[in-house]
């Protein structure tokens, strides 16, 4: 999934939280933040601290990776072998 703004990130995190059957409060406990913080991140509030985002990703068992926007998802031969 390509995420390019805070709203898309919030929607993706909310979708994964619900997929895992977690409430905002349960996720907040796992991530070590307040429920209101989870709510703000899921709403796409642009002032979320990066460390909080990484804590939420870790609590959901996710990680972030960076790639060039022009890069395709097709791996190169070097990546395959």
N, C-alpha and C positions, 0 to 999 in steps of 0.2 A: 504494500500500500504506500502510495506517495502522500506525504504530508507536507504542506507548504505554508500553513498558518496555524495560529493557536486554536481556532475554531475546529479545524480538521483534526488536530491533535486531541482536543477535548472529546470530540465525538468518537475517535478511535479508542481512547482510553475508557470511555464510558461503555462502549460496545464490549470491550474485553472484560471489564469488571462484571458486567451483566452476564456474559458468557460463562464466567467462572462462578456465577451465583453469589457474588459478594454485594453487600450493601455499601454505600459510601462510608458508613461508620466502620465497617469491618476493614475496608481498604485503608482507611485513614489510620486505624490501629496498626496494620501491617507496615505502612509506610512511615509511621511515626509523625503524622501530621494531624491537624484537626479536620473534622468532617467538612467544615466550611471551606477548607482549602481544596478538598477533593471537588466539592461543588463548583468552586470558582474555576478550577482547571478544566473540568468537564464542560463548563459554559464558555470556555475559550477566552477567559480574561487574559489580556495581553501582559499583565504584570507578574505572572507566575515566575518564581525564581527557578533557574535552571536546576539547582540541586534538588528542589522539590519534585520536579519532573523526573529526574533520575531516580529518586526514592520511590516514586509511584511506579515507574517502569520496573524497577527491581521487585517491588511488592507483587506485581502482576506476572513476574517471570519473563519480562520482555527486555530487549536491549535496543538501542538506537544505533544506526549506522549512517555514514555519510557517503554520498556519491554525487558525481556531477549530474546536474539536471538533464544534460543531453545524453547521458549514459543509458544504454538499453539494459534490460534485465537478462539478456542472453549472455551466458558466461563465455569467455574466450577459451581457446584450446588449452592455454597455459593454466587456466583455473580448473579445468576438468581433470588434468593429469598431473 
